[in-house]
Amino acid sequence: MTLDDYNSFCASLPATSHVVQWGGAHVWKVGAKVFAIGGWDRGQQLFVTFKCSDIAYDVLKEQPGLRPAPYLASRGMTWIQRRTSQSMDDAALKDYLRESHRLIALKLTKQARKELGLAAS
């Protein structure tokens, strides 16, 4: 996945916003909450970080090319960083980004979800 692919996909999800912060990371938010972070390892390989369920986290953290997300996972949060496509191809990554968006949107208040045009579930 290229940076353009990552940004285009995240932009296609409902009620998202994009900001470049934290040393050049491409951060995507739903409402005001982060659901995806794209950045590089020494400027070469695109790493993508996303929120996942507890069960997915337990499985993914052991897979080649994936790891618990630096900073976030060390604080008890279930965030994974995809470093290579070895265990997760781009189609699967998109599914996880979609799910991350959904999980984070659920943390918004009902009023915020309504204002953003997101489903109440």
N, C-alpha and C positions, 0 to 999 in steps of 0.2 A: 504494500500500500504506500502510495506517495503522500506527501503532505497535502497536495491538492486534492487527492482522493479522500483523505481523512477529513479535510475541511469541508469539502462538498457534501460528504455524507452527513456529517454532524449538522450542517446548515439545513439539510433536508428534513430534519426532525422538528416537530412542532415547538414553537415558543422558545427557540434557542437564541443565544447571543454569544459572540466570540470576542475574546480579548487576548492580546499577546502580553504576557507578564512572566514573572519568575525567571528572568534570564532568557527570554525568547521562546518560552513554551506557548503553544497554541491551546488556550483554555476555552472549553465550551461549557456553557451554563444553561440551565433551564430555570426560569425565574432568576434568582440571584445565587443559585447553588451549582457548584461544579459537578459535571457528570463525566467529563473526559478531558484528558491532558495529553497533548502530543508534543514530544520533544526529541532531542537527539543525544546519542552517546558520542561525544567528541565531534559532533557535526556530520556524522556519517550515516548511521542507521536510525530511522524513525522509530521511536518507542511510543507506544500508546498505553495510557493508564486509564482504568475504568473501575467503577463500583460493580460488585456482583453479590449474589446471595451467599450466605454462609456455606451452603453445600458446594456451590460452584467454586468458591474460594478454596475450600479444602481439597478439591480435586485439581484445580488449575495451578495452585502454588507449587505442585510437585512435577509439573510437565516441563520438558525441555523448551527453552525459548521464552518461558514465562517465569515470573517471580512475584512475591509479595511486593507491592509498590513501596519504594523507599519513602520514608517519612510517614505516609498514611497508614500502612500496615503495622508499623512499629508502634502506633498509637491505638491498636486494637480495631482498626477499621478494615473492612473486607474489600480492599482495592488490589487489583492485579495489574502488573505491567507486562505488556507483550513486547519482548525485545526482538524476537525473530518469528517468522511464520512456521517454524519447525513443527509445532504442535497445534497451531491455530492459523488456518488460512484466512484470507481477507473476508470471505463470506461469513465465517464463524465470528471473526472480529466485529463485523457489522452487527451481527445478532447480539453480541455482548454489549456493544455500544447502545443499541436500541433498548436493551434491558437496563443498562445503567441509567439511561435517560428516564425510563419508567420508574425505576426505584427512587431516583432523586426527586422526580416530580411528585411522587407519593409523600415525600417529606414536606412539601409545601402545604400551606394551609388550604382548606377547602376554598376559601375566598380567593386566594392567589391563583389556584388552579382554574377557578371559574373565570377570573380576569384574563388569564392567559389562553383561555379557550381549550383547556385540557380536560379530559374526561374526569369525572368525580371519583372514579374507582382507584 
